[in-house]
Amino acid sequence: MWVLLRGGHPLRILLPLRGEWMGRRGLPRNLAPGPPRRRYGKETLQALEMPVLPVTATEIRQYLRGHGIPFQDGHSCLRAPSPFAESSQLKDQTGVTTSFSLFIDKTTGRFLCMTSLAEGSWEDFQASVEGRGDGAEEGLLLSKAPEFEDSEEVRRIWNRAVPLWELPDQKEVQLADTMFGLTKVTDDTLKRFSVRYLRPARSLVFPWFSPGGSGLRGLKLLEAKCQGDGVSYEETTIPRPSAYHNLFGLPLISRRDAEVVLTSRELDSLALNQSTGLPTLTLPRGTTCLPPSLLPYLEQFRRIVFWLGDDLRSWEAAKLFARKLNPKRCFLVRPGDQQPRPLEALNRGFNLSRILRTALPAWHKSIVSFRQLREEVLGELSNVEQTAGLRWSRFPDLNRILKGHRKGELTVFTGPTGSGKTTFISEYALDLCSQGVNTLWGSFEISNVRLARVMLTQFAEGRLEDQLDKYDHWADRFEDLPLYFMTFHGQQSIRTVIDTMQHAVYVYDICHVVIDNLQFMMGHEQLSTDRIAAQDYIIGVFRKFATDNNCHVTLVIHPRKEDDDKELQTASIFGSAKASQEADNVLILQDKKLVTGPGKRYLQVSKNRFDGDVGVFPLEFNKNSLTFSIPPKNKARLKKIKDDTGPVAKKPSSGKKGATPQKSEISSGQAPTANQPDTSKRSK
């Protein structure tokens, strides 16, 4: 029997603030930080100065062979005999022996025992096999799982909820069926999936049962609210989203099932299972994230169909998730008017089985013909606005030029020293993160604490120093954002940074990476003494990462040293022309110096590969909220150095001569365009 020395191995790569579901109600702060799985004791290992290198599937196989451990190669995991399961647990409900019940993730090395629910990192597994560590003699299997902090709350809500068909008032039943779109979903389907209704909250209650249906581990509440002529839905999970790992419908899955349909909403699973009879599972976080801890439960299926929704964002999420599950066994239902989400298709009388038969394979060879691409091209032509990307809510002028934030692109951002590049780009990224874009921040200039403080102030739209009583409220909401930080500071190797980004994309489904800034990765590169060549190599690596992982990368690069009276251009970016050539978008934060105050700022879009539109728009900095999107309430009147239609700025009261005239501003207050000639004249 191997001894597992379970504990927090200090893999100092990511420092998550949380990366969870958007659009949910706030939950109590004392919720459990993770699922109630069986834990093992272990002495904490000494902290590492450098991040642990990721393990590869080849290294895992070699290690297992070297220690005589038999294994089976799966789609995304390796299966091996579990030393953590008792002999009585090695048989399922049908009496079939399940000796290969330990699943090891090929990408991260994390393992999960399906019988005892023991889990740990690859380092934990190695320590258990080799018997290393001071706690080897004390590494005993805990007899019981730790008490779930919210088990009483979960049980109380579950007991108060009643089956929908048992409500005494038929008008209330009809109203609930109409609000949730359940008019064609039968009571037998609701009973089979154990769905209940909580009358005080007017919410459907979806249970999270342990594998095998032995115990209740959590709940999801779906509340319907009337909003205008339509209905909006709000979800709440107990425990919090980061610890809610419920594959809704898992207790109904048989070991003999070889095909499954994955959906993003529980109501869609009900409709699919009722209409087609196929096994269906609902991802706990919808299109936001597919936690790697759920992959072992999907290993048995030879065919997996993704039917996540009816928009382009669902289509992109399905392609991203298919890469984790082995694309060769995955198929995608393309969104369209005749192929809406399953519940809507059922209510509109569509044949759901026929729609599933039209699912497209997620995998194709390196060379394809237009015949294989025509459906995706049609999808982009049919969803022009969604193809343009996610629109910013704080920067409408940026939407007018760039049209939206798109995956797989590289954005280069530059601006003069002290102009507020980090402050702007933090709000730029926070805007997207608040809309559900999983974001990874790599801040090499300032500490994560200071950056988080700035972003929290921007999120609250006001300083919290004078209203500390509201800190917990805003901190709780900020904690639910899908936001993560790298723990790097100062110069780092590009290889280490890329490995960390790859890990984050796999584990947290990161869609947006911000690197501030590129110059901090050039000191470790020994490719050449030429800094320009080193920078070109690094930019090429980021370009390849964005394309291969369908992840947007925003790269901050300092400009060349220019005169203060000159505007920055695309050629002002430090290094060769490769940065602007590889980039899909180039943003320049211009800062015009004034006699008083920080200056007049505006954002210039000098490159837009999506549709070619370029332009500028003014920015006003609000010192109270540290934002560029919220105008200050009491705007100070700033003196211009020179105006085309007016005299030179007033002389200081000391009687000294005024400052030397500089480049003028447009009299209308609008920022000049990139190709606008300089019409200012020197004062005589």
C-alpha positions as CSV (number, residue, x, y, z in Angstrom):
1,M,0.0,0.0,0.0
2,W,1.4,3.3,-1.0
3,V,1.3,6.2,1.5
4,L,0.0,9.5,0.1
5,L,1.6,12.6,1.7
6,R,-1.0,15.1,0.9
7,G,-0.4,18.8,1.2
8,G,0.1,22.2,-0.4
9,H,3.2,21.8,-2.5
10,P,4.3,25.4,-3.2
11,L,3.9,25.5,-6.9
12,R,4.3,29.2,-7.1
13,I,3.0,29.9,-10.5
14,L,-0.5,31.5,-10.2
15,L,-2.1,33.5,-7.4
16,P,-5.8,33.3,-8.1
17,L,-8.2,36.0,-6.9
18,R,-10.9,33.8,-8.2
19,G,-11.8,32.8,-11.6
20,E,-15.4,32.0,-11.6
21,W,-18.9,32.5,-13.0
22,M,-20.1,36.0,-13.9
23,G,-23.6,37.3,-13.3
24,R,-24.2,35.6,-10.0
25,R,-25.4,36.9,-6.7
26,G,-22.9,37.3,-3.9
27,L,-22.5,34.4,-1.6
28,P,-21.5,34.4,2.1
29,R,-17.7,34.7,2.7
30,N,-17.5,31.7,4.9
31,L,-18.2,29.2,2.1
32,A,-15.9,26.3,1.7
33,P,-12.8,26.9,-0.4
34,G,-13.1,23.6,-2.2
35,P,-15.1,20.4,-2.7
36,P,-15.4,18.1,0.3
37,R,-13.0,15.4,-0.9
38,R,-10.9,13.2,1.3
39,R,-7.6,14.8,2.3
40,Y,-4.3,13.5,3.4
41,G,-1.7,15.0,5.8
42,K,1.8,15.9,4.7
43,E,4.6,18.2,5.9
44,T,4.8,21.3,3.9
45,L,7.8,21.3,1.6
46,Q,10.3,24.1,1.5
47,A,9.2,26.9,-0.8
48,L,10.9,27.0,-4.2
49,E,12.5,30.1,-5.5
50,M,11.7,29.2,-9.1
51,P,8.4,27.7,-10.4
52,V,8.2,24.0,-10.8
53,L,8.6,22.9,-14.5
54,P,5.4,21.3,-15.9
55,V,5.4,17.6,-16.3
56,T,4.8,15.9,-19.7
57,A,2.9,12.8,-20.6
58,T,6.1,11.1,-21.6
59,E,7.7,11.8,-18.3
60,I,4.6,10.4,-16.5
61,R,4.7,7.2,-18.5
62,Q,8.4,6.7,-18.0
63,Y,8.0,7.2,-14.2
64,L,5.2,4.7,-14.0
65,R,7.2,2.1,-16.0
66,G,10.3,2.7,-13.9
67,H,8.4,1.9,-10.7
68,G,6.6,-1.1,-12.1
69,I,3.1,0.5,-12.0
70,P,0.8,-0.7,-14.7
71,F,-1.3,1.9,-16.5
72,Q,-3.7,2.4,-19.4
73,D,-3.5,5.3,-21.8
74,G,-6.7,7.3,-22.1
75,H,-7.9,10.3,-24.0
76,S,-6.8,13.0,-21.5
77,C,-5.7,10.9,-18.5
78,L,-3.7,7.8,-17.7
79,R,-5.4,5.1,-15.6
80,A,-3.6,3.1,-13.0
81,P,-4.4,0.9,-10.0
82,S,-5.5,3.0,-7.0
83,P,-3.6,2.4,-3.7
84,F,-6.1,4.6,-1.9
85,A,-9.2,2.5,-2.3
86,E,-10.1,-0.3,0.0
87,S,-10.8,-3.8,-1.4
88,S,-14.5,-3.3,-0.8
89,Q,-14.4,-0.1,-2.9
90,L,-12.9,-1.8,-5.9
91,K,-16.3,-3.0,-7.2
92,D,-19.0,-0.9,-8.5
93,Q,-22.8,-1.3,-8.0
94,T,-22.9,-4.0,-10.7
95,G,-20.1,-6.0,-9.0
96,V,-17.5,-5.2,-11.8
97,T,-13.9,-4.8,-10.5
98,T,-12.5,-1.3,-11.0
99,S,-8.9,-1.8,-10.2
100,F,-7.7,1.0,-12.6
101,S,-9.6,3.7,-10.8
102,L,-6.7,6.2,-10.4
103,F,-6.7,8.9,-13.1
104,I,-3.6,11.0,-13.8
105,D,-4.0,14.1,-15.9
106,K,-1.5,13.9,-18.8
107,T,-1.0,17.7,-18.8
108,T,-0.7,18.6,-15.1
109,G,0.0,15.3,-13.5
110,R,-2.8,15.8,-10.9
111,F,-4.5,12.5,-9.9
112,L,-8.0,11.6,-8.7
113,C,-9.1,8.2,-7.3
114,M,-12.6,7.7,-8.4
115,T,-13.4,5.2,-5.6
116,S,-12.1,7.0,-2.5
117,L,-12.1,10.6,-4.1
118,A,-8.5,11.1,-3.1
119,E,-6.7,13.7,-5.1
120,G,-3.3,15.5,-5.2
121,S,-0.6,16.9,-7.4
122,W,2.1,15.0,-9.3
123,E,4.6,15.8,-6.6
124,D,2.3,14.3,-4.1
125,F,2.0,11.1,-6.2
126,Q,5.8,10.9,-6.5
127,A,6.3,11.4,-2.8
128,S,3.7,8.6,-2.0
129,V,5.4,6.2,-4.4
130,E,8.9,6.9,-3.1
131,G,7.9,7.3,0.6
132,R,9.7,10.6,0.8
133,G,9.1,13.3,3.5
134,D,9.2,13.6,7.2
135,G,5.5,12.9,7.4
136,A,5.8,9.5,5.8
137,E,5.0,7.6,9.0
138,E,2.1,9.9,9.8
139,G,0.6,10.0,6.3
140,L,-2.5,8.0,7.2
141,L,-5.7,7.9,5.3
142,L,-8.4,10.0,7.0
143,S,-11.4,7.9,7.8
144,K,-13.9,10.6,7.1
145,A,-14.0,13.7,4.8
146,P,-13.8,17.0,6.6
147,E,-17.2,18.5,7.5
148,F,-18.5,20.7,4.7
149,E,-19.0,24.1,6.2
150,D,-22.3,24.7,4.3
151,S,-23.7,21.3,4.6
152,E,-26.4,22.5,7.0
153,E,-27.4,25.3,4.7
154,V,-27.5,23.0,1.7
155,R,-29.6,20.5,3.5
156,R,-31.9,23.2,4.8
157,I,-32.6,24.6,1.3
158,W,-33.0,21.1,-0.1
159,N,-35.5,20.1,2.5
160,R,-37.5,23.3,1.9
161,A,-37.6,22.8,-1.8
162,V,-40.4,20.6,-3.2
163,P,-41.0,18.8,-6.5
164,L,-42.6,21.2,-9.0
165,W,-45.5,18.9,-9.7
166,E,-46.4,18.7,-6.0
167,L,-47.2,22.4,-5.7
168,P,-50.8,22.7,-4.5
169,D,-51.6,25.8,-6.7
170,Q,-51.8,24.9,-10.4
171,K,-51.5,28.5,-11.4
172,E,-48.1,28.7,-9.6
173,V,-47.0,25.5,-11.5
174,Q,-48.1,27.0,-14.8
175,L,-46.3,30.3,-14.0
176,A,-43.1,28.4,-13.2
177,D,-43.3,26.3,-16.3
178,T,-43.7,29.5,-18.4
179,M,-40.9,31.4,-16.7
180,F,-38.4,28.6,-17.0
181,G,-39.6,27.3,-20.4
182,L,-40.6,23.9,-19.0
183,T,-44.0,23.7,-20.8
184,K,-42.8,20.6,-22.8
185,V,-40.6,19.1,-20.1
186,T,-42.4,16.3,-18.4
187,D,-42.7,15.6,-14.6
188,D,-40.9,12.3,-15.2
189,T,-37.9,14.1,-16.5
190,L,-37.8,16.5,-13.6
191,K,-38.1,13.5,-11.2
192,R,-35.4,11.6,-12.9
193,F,-32.9,14.5,-12.5
194,S,-34.2,15.2,-8.9
195,V,-35.1,18.9,-9.8
196,R,-37.0,20.8,-7.1
197,Y,-38.6,24.2,-6.7
198,L,-38.0,26.7,-3.9
199,R,-41.1,28.7,-3.5
200,P,-39.8,31.6,-1.4
201,A,-37.1,32.4,-3.9
202,R,-39.1,31.3,-7.0
203,S,-36.1,29.3,-8.1
204,L,-35.4,25.9,-9.5
205,V,-33.0,23.8,-7.4
206,F,-30.5,21.5,-9.1
207,P,-28.7,19.1,-6.7
208,W,-25.0,18.1,-6.7
209,F,-24.7,14.5,-5.7
210,S,-21.5,12.6,-5.0
211,P,-20.5,10.0,-7.6
212,G,-22.9,7.2,-7.2
213,G,-25.6,9.5,-5.7
214,S,-24.5,8.7,-2.1
215,G,-24.6,12.2,-0.6
216,L,-25.7,15.8,-1.3
217,R,-22.6,18.0,-1.8
218,G,-24.0,21.3,-3.1
219,L,-26.8,23.1,-4.9
220,K,-27.4,25.5,-7.8
221,L,-30.4,27.8,-7.6
222,L,-31.8,29.3,-10.9
223,E,-34.0,32.3,-10.3
224,A,-36.2,33.7,-13.1
225,K,-36.9,37.5,-13.2
226,C,-39.2,39.4,-15.5
227,Q,-37.2,42.0,-17.4
228,G,-39.3,44.1,-19.8
229,D,-40.9,41.7,-22.3
230,G,-38.5,38.9,-21.5
231,V,-37.1,36.8,-18.7
232,S,-33.6,37.0,-17.2
233,Y,-32.0,34.2,-15.2
234,E,-29.7,34.5,-12.2
235,E,-27.7,31.6,-10.8
236,T,-26.3,31.0,-7.3
237,T,-24.2,28.1,-6.3
238,I,-23.4,26.6,-2.9
239,P,-20.5,26.3,-2.5
240,R,-19.0,29.2,-4.4
241,P,-18.4,28.7,-8.1
242,S,-14.7,27.9,-7.7
243,A,-15.6,24.9,-5.5
244,Y,-18.8,23.9,-7.4
245,H,-17.7,21.0,-9.6
246,N,-21.0,19.4,-10.4
247,L,-21.5,17.6,-13.7
248,F,-25.3,17.7,-13.5
249,G,-26.7,14.4,-14.5
250,L,-23.6,12.3,-13.6
251,P,-25.5,9.9,-11.2
252,L,-27.6,8.8,-14.3
253,I,-24.6,7.8,-16.3
254,S,-23.9,4.1,-16.8
255,R,-20.5,2.6,-17.1
256,R,-21.6,1.2,-20.5
257,D,-22.5,4.6,-22.0
258,A,-20.1,5.5,-24.8
259,E,-21.7,8.8,-26.0
260,V,-22.6,11.9,-24.1
261,V,-23.9,15.4,-24.9
262,L,-22.5,18.3,-22.9
263,T,-24.5,21.4,-22.4
264,S,-24.0,24.7,-20.6
265,R,-27.4,24.9,-18.8
266,E,-29.2,22.3,-16.7
267,L,-32.5,23.1,-18.5
268,D,-30.9,22.1,-21.8
269,S,-29.8,18.8,-20.4
270,L,-33.4,18.1,-19.3
271,A,-34.7,18.8,-22.8
272,L,-32.0,16.8,-24.6
273,N,-32.4,13.7,-22.4
274,Q,-36.1,13.7,-22.7
275,S,-36.1,14.2,-26.5
276,T,-33.2,11.9,-27.5
277,G,-32.7,9.5,-24.6
278,L,-29.0,10.1,-24.7
279,P,-26.9,10.7,-21.6
280,T,-26.4,14.4,-20.9
281,L,-24.2,16.4,-18.6
282,T,-24.1,20.1,-17.7
283,L,-20.8,21.9,-17.3
284,P,-20.8,23.6,-13.8
285,R,-19.6,26.9,-15.2
286,G,-21.2,26.9,-18.6
287,T,-19.1,28.4,-21.3
288,T,-16.7,30.0,-18.9
289,C,-14.5,27.2,-17.9
290,L,-14.0,23.4,-17.9
291,P,-12.1,22.5,-14.8
292,P,-9.5,19.8,-15.4
293,S,-10.7,18.0,-12.2
294,L,-13.8,16.9,-14.2
295,L,-11.9,15.2,-17.1
296,P,-11.6,11.8,-15.4
297,Y,-15.5,11.6,-15.3
298,L,-15.5,12.0,-19.2
299,E,-12.8,9.4,-19.9
300,Q,-15.2,6.5,-20.6
301,F,-16.9,8.2,-23.6
302,R,-15.8,7.5,-27.2
303,R,-18.0,10.3,-28.6
304,I,-18.6,13.7,-26.9
305,V,-21.0,16.2,-28.5
306,F,-20.9,19.9,-27.4
307,W,-24.2,21.8,-27.6
308,L,-23.4,24.7,-25.4
309,G,-25.6,27.5,-26.8
310,D,-26.7,29.5,-29.8
311,D,-24.1,32.2,-30.0
312,L,-20.5,32.5,-31.3
313,R,-19.1,32.6,-27.8
314,S,-20.5,29.2,-27.1
315,W,-19.0,27.9,-30.4
316,E,-15.6,29.2,-29.4
317,A,-15.9,27.7,-25.9
318,A,-16.8,24.3,-27.4
319,K,-13.7,24.3,-29.6
320,L,-11.5,25.3,-26.6
321,F,-12.9,22.6,-24.4
322,A,-12.6,20.0,-27.1
323,R,-8.8,20.5,-27.0
324,K,-8.8,19.3,-23.4
325,L,-10.8,16.2,-24.1
326,N,-9.0,15.0,-27.3
327,P,-10.6,16.7,-30.4
328,K,-10.7,13.4,-32.3
329,R,-13.7,12.2,-30.2
330,C,-15.5,15.6,-30.0
331,F,-18.2,17.0,-32.2
332,L,-19.7,20.5,-32.1
333,V,-23.3,21.6,-32.8
334,R,-22.9,24.8,-34.8
335,P,-25.1,27.7,-33.6
336,G,-27.7,29.0,-35.9
337,D,-31.3,30.0,-36.3
338,Q,-32.4,26.5,-37.1
339,Q,-30.1,25.1,-34.4
340,P,-30.8,27.1,-31.2
341,R,-30.0,25.8,-27.7
342,P,-31.7,22.5,-26.8
343,L,-34.5,23.8,-24.6
344,E,-35.6,26.4,-27.2
345,A,-35.3,23.7,-30.0
346,L,-37.7,21.5,-28.0
347,N,-40.2,24.3,-27.4
348,R,-40.1,25.2,-31.1
349,G,-40.8,21.6,-32.1
350,F,-37.4,20.8,-33.7
351,N,-36.0,17.3,-34.1
352,L,-33.1,17.3,-31.6
353,S,-31.8,14.0,-32.8
354,R,-31.5,15.3,-36.3
355,I,-29.6,18.4,-35.1
356,L,-27.2,16.2,-33.2
357,R,-26.5,14.2,-36.3
358,T,-25.3,17.4,-38.0
359,A,-22.6,18.0,-35.4
360,L,-19.3,18.9,-36.9
361,P,-16.0,17.1,-35.9
362,A,-13.8,19.3,-33.8
363,W,-10.6,17.8,-35.3
364,H,-9.3,18.0,-38.8
365,K,-6.0,17.6,-40.6
366,S,-3.4,20.3,-41.1
367,I,-4.6,20.9,-44.7
368,V,-8.3,21.4,-45.3
369,S,-10.5,22.4,-48.2
370,F,-13.1,25.1,-48.3
371,R,-15.8,22.4,-48.1
372,Q,-14.6,21.7,-44.5
373,L,-14.6,25.4,-43.7
374,R,-17.8,26.6,-45.3
375,E,-19.9,26.0,-42.2
376,E,-17.6,28.1,-40.1
377,V,-17.5,30.8,-42.7
378,L,-21.3,30.8,-42.8
379,G,-21.4,31.1,-39.0
380,E,-19.2,34.2,-39.1
381,L,-21.3,35.8,-41.9
382,S,-24.5,35.0,-40.0
383,N,-23.1,36.5,-36.7
384,V,-21.2,39.6,-37.8
385,E,-21.5,41.4,-34.4
386,Q,-20.4,38.3,-32.5
387,T,-17.5,37.7,-34.8
388,A,-16.3,41.3,-34.1
389,G,-15.8,40.2,-30.5
390,L,-16.9,41.2,-27.0
391,R,-17.6,44.9,-26.8
392,W,-16.2,47.1,-24.0
393,S,-18.9,48.6,-21.6
394,R,-16.6,51.4,-20.4
395,F,-15.1,52.5,-23.7
396,P,-17.7,52.9,-26.4
397,D,-15.3,54.9,-28.6
398,L,-13.0,51.9,-28.6
399,N,-15.9,49.7,-29.8
400,R,-16.5,52.2,-32.6
401,I,-12.9,51.7,-33.9
402,L,-11.8,48.2,-32.9
403,K,-15.4,46.8,-33.0
404,G,-14.6,44.4,-30.1
405,H,-12.1,42.2,-28.2
406,R,-11.4,39.0,-30.2
407,K,-9.7,35.8,-29.2
408,G,-6.4,34.8,-30.8
409,E,-5.2,38.3,-31.5
410,L,-2.1,40.2,-30.3
411,T,-2.5,43.8,-29.1
412,V,0.6,46.0,-28.6
413,F,0.1,48.9,-26.3
414,T,2.5,51.8,-25.8
415,G,2.7,55.3,-24.3
416,P,5.1,57.8,-22.8
417,T,6.6,57.1,-19.4
418,G,4.3,58.3,-16.6
419,S,1.3,58.7,-19.0
420,G,-0.8,56.0,-17.1
421,K,-0.3,53.0,-19.3
422,T,-0.7,50.5,-16.4
423,T,-3.7,52.4,-15.0
424,F,-5.4,52.4,-18.4
425,I,-4.7,48.8,-19.3
426,S,-5.9,47.6,-15.9
427,E,-9.3,49.3,-16.5
428,Y,-9.2,48.0,-20.1
429,A,-8.8,44.4,-18.9
430,L,-11.1,44.9,-15.9
431,D,-13.9,45.9,-18.3
432,L,-13.6,42.6,-20.2
433,C,-13.1,40.5,-17.0
434,S,-16.3,41.9,-15.5
435,Q,-18.1,40.5,-18.6
436,G,-16.8,37.0,-18.0
437,V,-13.5,37.0,-19.9
438,N,-11.0,34.8,-17.9
439,T,-8.0,37.1,-17.5
440,L,-4.4,36.4,-16.5
441,W,-2.3,39.4,-15.4
442,G,1.5,39.4,-15.6
443,S,2.7,42.6,-13.9
444,F,6.5,42.7,-13.8
445,E,6.8,46.4,-12.9
446,I,4.5,46.8,-9.9
447,S,3.5,44.3,-7.2
448,N,0.3,42.3,-7.4
449,V,-1.0,43.9,-4.2
450,R,-0.7,47.4,-5.7
451,L,-2.2,46.3,-9.0
452,A,-5.1,44.6,-7.2
453,R,-5.7,47.8,-5.2
454,V,-5.8,49.9,-8.3
455,M,-8.2,47.5,-10.0
456,L,-10.4,47.2,-6.9
457,T,-10.7,51.0,-6.9
458,Q,-11.6,51.0,-10.5
459,F,-14.1,48.3,-9.9
460,A,-15.8,50.2,-7.1
461,E,-15.5,53.4,-9.1
462,G,-14.3,55.3,-6.1
463,R,-11.6,55.2,-3.4
464,L,-12.3,52.9,-0.5
465,E,-9.8,54.5,2.0
466,D,-12.5,56.8,3.4
467,Q,-15.3,54.1,3.4
468,L,-13.6,51.0,4.7
469,D,-17.0,49.7,5.9
470,K,-17.8,49.0,2.2
471,Y,-14.5,47.2,1.6
472,D,-15.9,43.7,2.3
473,H,-18.8,44.3,-0.1
474,W,-16.6,45.3,-3.0
475,A,-13.9,42.8,-2.1
476,D,-16.5,39.9,-2.2
477,R,-17.7,41.0,-5.6
478,F,-14.2,41.5,-6.9
479,E,-13.2,38.1,-5.7
480,D,-15.8,36.5,-7.9
481,L,-14.2,37.9,-11.1
482,P,-12.3,35.3,-13.3
483,L,-9.1,37.1,-12.6
484,Y,-5.6,35.6,-11.9
485,F,-2.2,37.1,-11.3
486,M,1.3,35.7,-12.1
487,T,3.5,35.9,-9.1
488,F,6.5,37.1,-11.1
489,H,8.2,40.4,-10.4
490,G,11.2,41.9,-12.2
491,Q,13.1,40.1,-15.0
492,Q,11.9,36.7,-16.0
493,S,12.7,34.1,-18.6
494,I,10.3,34.0,-21.6
495,R,10.2,30.2,-21.3
496,T,9.0,30.3,-17.7
497,V,6.4,32.9,-18.6
498,I,5.1,30.9,-21.5
499,D,4.9,27.7,-19.5
500,T,2.9,29.6,-16.9
501,M,0.5,30.9,-19.5
502,Q,0.1,27.4,-21.0
503,H,-0.8,26.1,-17.5
504,A,-3.3,28.9,-17.0
505,V,-5.0,28.3,-20.3
506,Y,-5.4,24.6,-19.6
507,V,-6.5,24.8,-15.9
508,Y,-8.5,28.1,-15.9
509,D,-9.4,28.5,-19.6
510,I,-7.7,31.9,-19.8
511,C,-8.9,34.0,-22.8
512,H,-6.9,37.2,-22.2
513,V,-3.3,37.6,-21.0
514,V,-1.9,41.0,-20.1
515,I,1.9,41.3,-20.0
516,D,3.3,44.5,-18.5
517,N,5.8,44.8,-19.9
518,L,8.0,43.1,-22.5
519,Q,11.3,44.7,-21.5
520,F,11.4,42.7,-18.3
521,M,11.8,39.5,-20.3
522,M,14.8,40.6,-22.4
523,G,17.4,40.4,-19.7
524,H,17.2,36.6,-19.3
525,E,17.5,35.8,-23.0
526,Q,21.0,34.6,-24.1
527,L,20.1,34.2,-27.7
528,S,22.1,37.2,-28.8
529,T,23.8,40.2,-27.4
530,D,21.5,42.2,-29.8
531,R,18.5,43.4,-27.7
532,I,16.6,44.0,-30.9
533,A,17.0,40.4,-32.0
534,A,16.0,39.2,-28.5
535,Q,12.9,41.3,-28.6
536,D,11.9,40.1,-32.0
537,Y,12.1,36.5,-30.7
538,I,10.0,37.2,-27.7
539,I,7.3,38.9,-29.8
540,G,7.3,35.9,-32.1
541,V,6.7,33.6,-29.2
542,F,3.8,35.6,-27.9
543,R,2.3,35.8,-31.4
544,K,2.5,32.0,-31.7
545,F,1.0,31.5,-28.3
546,A,-2.0,33.7,-29.1
547,T,-2.7,31.9,-32.3
548,D,-2.1,28.3,-31.1
549,N,-4.2,28.8,-27.9
550,N,-6.9,31.1,-29.4
551,C,-6.1,33.5,-26.5
552,H,-5.8,37.3,-26.8
553,V,-2.5,38.6,-25.6
554,T,-2.1,42.3,-24.7
555,L,1.6,43.3,-24.6
556,V,2.8,46.5,-23.2
557,I,6.0,47.8,-24.8
558,H,7.8,51.0,-23.8
559,P,8.4,53.5,-26.7
560,R,11.7,54.9,-27.9
561,K,12.9,58.1,-26.3
562,E,11.1,60.8,-28.1
563,D,11.0,64.6,-27.6
564,D,8.2,65.6,-25.2
565,D,6.6,67.8,-27.9
566,K,6.3,65.1,-30.4
567,E,3.4,62.6,-30.7
568,L,4.2,58.9,-30.7
569,Q,3.7,56.9,-33.9
570,T,3.7,53.2,-34.7
571,A,7.4,53.6,-35.5
572,S,8.0,54.9,-32.0
573,I,7.6,51.4,-30.5
574,F,11.0,50.2,-29.1
575,G,12.8,47.7,-31.3
576,S,12.4,46.8,-34.9
577,A,9.2,46.9,-37.0
578,K,8.4,43.3,-36.0
579,A,6.2,44.4,-33.0
580,S,3.9,46.4,-35.2
581,Q,4.0,43.8,-38.0
582,E,3.1,40.8,-35.8
583,A,0.4,42.8,-33.8
584,D,-3.2,42.7,-34.9
585,N,-3.9,45.9,-33.0
586,V,-1.6,48.8,-32.0
587,L,-2.8,51.2,-29.3
588,I,-0.9,54.3,-28.4
589,L,-1.7,56.4,-25.3
590,Q,-0.8,60.0,-26.2
591,D,-0.1,62.5,-23.5
592,K,0.0,66.2,-24.4
593,K,1.8,68.3,-21.9
594,L,0.0,71.3,-20.3
595,V,1.2,74.0,-18.0
596,T,-0.8,72.7,-15.1
597,G,-2.1,69.2,-14.4
598,P,-1.1,65.9,-15.9
599,G,-1.8,66.8,-19.5
600,K,-4.4,66.0,-22.1
601,R,-4.6,62.3,-22.9
602,Y,-6.2,60.5,-25.8
603,L,-6.0,56.9,-27.1
604,Q,-4.9,56.4,-30.7
605,V,-5.6,53.2,-32.6
606,S,-3.0,53.1,-35.3
607,K,-3.5,49.5,-36.5
608,N,-6.6,47.4,-36.7
609,R,-6.2,44.2,-38.7
610,F,-9.8,43.2,-38.3
611,D,-11.4,45.8,-40.6
612,G,-8.7,48.5,-40.9
613,D,-10.5,51.3,-39.0
614,V,-8.2,53.6,-37.1
615,G,-8.7,56.8,-35.2
616,V,-8.4,58.5,-31.8
617,F,-10.6,59.5,-29.0
618,P,-10.0,61.7,-25.9
619,L,-9.5,60.3,-22.4
620,E,-10.2,62.1,-19.1
621,F,-8.5,60.7,-15.9
622,N,-10.6,60.6,-12.8
623,K,-8.2,60.6,-9.9
624,N,-10.9,59.6,-7.4
625,S,-11.7,56.3,-9.2
626,L,-8.4,55.9,-11.0
627,T,-10.4,55.5,-14.3
628,F,-10.3,56.9,-17.8
629,S,-13.9,56.1,-18.5
630,I,-15.6,58.0,-15.8
631,P,-15.3,61.8,-16.1
632,P,-14.3,63.7,-13.0
633,K,-17.2,65.5,-11.3
634,N,-15.2,68.8,-10.6
635,K,-13.0,69.1,-13.7
636,A,-10.3,71.7,-13.3
637,R,-9.7,74.2,-16.0
638,L,-6.2,73.4,-17.4
639,K,-4.1,76.0,-19.2
640,K,-3.1,75.2,-22.7
641,I,0.5,75.8,-23.7
642,K,-0.6,77.2,-27.0
643,D,-3.9,77.5,-28.9
644,D,-4.2,77.9,-32.6
645,T,-6.9,80.6,-32.3
646,G,-5.7,82.2,-29.0
647,P,-2.7,83.9,-27.4
648,V,0.1,82.2,-25.6
649,A,-0.8,80.9,-22.1
650,K,-0.7,83.5,-19.3
651,K,2.6,84.3,-17.7
652,P,3.2,83.1,-14.1
653,S,2.5,85.6,-11.4
654,S,6.2,85.8,-10.5
655,G,6.7,87.9,-13.6
656,K,8.8,85.4,-15.4
657,K,8.3,84.8,-19.1
658,G,6.0,82.1,-20.2
659,A,7.1,78.7,-21.3
660,T,8.4,78.1,-24.7
661,P,5.5,77.5,-27.1
662,Q,5.0,73.8,-27.9
663,K,2.9,71.8,-30.3
664,S,-0.7,73.0,-30.2
665,E,-3.9,71.2,-29.4
666,I,-7.0,71.2,-31.6
667,S,-9.2,74.2,-30.6
668,S,-12.3,72.0,-30.4
669,G,-10.7,69.9,-27.7
670,Q,-10.5,66.8,-29.9
671,A,-7.3,64.8,-30.2
672,P,-5.5,65.1,-33.6
673,T,-5.6,62.1,-35.9
674,A,-2.4,60.2,-36.7
675,N,-2.2,61.6,-40.3
676,Q,-3.3,65.1,-39.5
677,P,-0.7,67.7,-40.5
678,D,0.8,70.0,-37.8
679,T,-0.7,73.4,-38.5
680,S,0.7,75.1,-35.5
681,K,3.0,78.1,-36.0
682,R,5.7,79.4,-33.8
683,S,4.9,82.6,-32.0
684,K,6.8,85.6,-33.2
